[in-house]
Amino acid sequence: MIVFQCAVLQARLEAAVQSQNSAEERANKLAEELAATSSGYDEQLAMLSEHLATVTEENVVCKDTIEQLRFEQNHPKVRKIAYPFLKSRAINSIPFNFPSEV
């Protein structure tokens, strides 16, 4: 009787150890997947942050250009006076920002 109980307990112990090993393997696989996913998300976040900064910078340039064009439209005399000066200085590549209206 005792031998039989020991054999049953031995079988349960082996099944429990096997179950534990299987659970540890699954946990390790999940940890690897989590690390890979986290790394991928970090890379995507960095790329999106860089893209957002670029788009924001482009937006600022567009807003400045719109503001400049509106000023020139509302003040044509300033444009006639300032533009030849800029053209003669060969600095057309540098944006000429007129002051905002007060």
Order of alpha helices (4+ residues) and beta strands (2+ residues): alpha-alpha
